[in-house]
Amino acid sequence: MKIMITGGGGFIGTYLTRFLTAQGHRITALGTSPPLVPQACESIRFITADTSKKGAWQDELKKVDAVINLAGKTIFKRWTEKYKQDVYESRVKTTTNIVEALPDKSNLLLLNASAAGFYGHRGDDLLNEQEPGGNDFLAVVCRDWEKAAEQARSLGVRVVLARFGVVLGNNGGALAQMIPAYRFYVGGPLGSGTQWFPWIHIQDLLQAVDFLLHHDEIDGPVNFCGTYPARNRDLALALGRAMGRPSFMQVPAFLIRLLMGELGNAVLFSQRSIPQKLLHHGFTFTYPDIESALRATLTHHPATFSRSTD
């Protein structure tokens, strides 16, 4: 297949580009900065473009069989009103531009990123794909992001809305933010630690994308998260064990909000999401629980996540 990946130079996009190329697909990756790893294959082409703006990059959409839309500015930055607008527009405008340029009456797949943040703060509620969305900032971003993608249905496009949990993998993502605290023996739960933490190992994410490429009967929202949800305190304990470090330095909720502002509230939200649709269609997770996911990541990449006592 010929596949376009927007946000192709980022953490998930880099992994997907390499994985799908190895599966025999031809990849056109788009982003505002080069990929995290050098291009090493004729089957990969990288185009520098700001996809939140219309441009020549849209012509490439006439040449592909599938689009994987990952574009969007990171949320892990202090939320000024201006930056919140950037977070919103980088997602919604990109998606609108993609849909506007898609060919009519095609058999394309649009796999559009979203997030477990769609559900808002839900406490202990068990969240499958049929649950309603929240009304906080990130929930509204996800709602409008998904709504923009859904417009492609009128063109005959199959639309999958990939509601990602926090992605655990090497060379970036959430672990790159968490590891330093544990290295210096100050890791631990955030706030009460009782909030549910939606997560997925990068290898399961890649396999799930491949699964969806080959299962035309699946569309609409799909939760990309591990089989067994984990509370934040369970994540802290598992990460401490995997690194051979303590995990008792609990960070008070008020301090998180003080240091991070509105983003701090989002960090403390609870989303107990489950991958009901993937499991219903027979997808098997390699890393269904947080212990196995962290152990595999840290064991396979000792140079990056050292367990030394320095």
Secondary structure, 3 states (H helix, E strand, C coil): CEEEEECCCCHHHHHHHHHHHHCCCEEEEEECCCCCCCCCCCCEEEEECCCCCCCHHHHHHHHCCEEEECCCCCCCCCCCHHHHHHHHHHHHHHHHHHHHHCCCCCCCEEEEEEEHHHHCCCCCCEECCCCCCCCCHHHHHHHHHHHHHHHHHHHCCEEEEEEECEEECCCCHHHHHHHHHHHCCCCCCECCCCCEECEEEHHHHHHHHHHHHCCCCCCEEEEECCCCCEEHHHHHHHHHHHHCCCCCCCECHHHHHHHHCHHHHHHHCCCEECCHHHHHCCCCCCCCCHHHHHHHHHHHCCCCCCCCCC
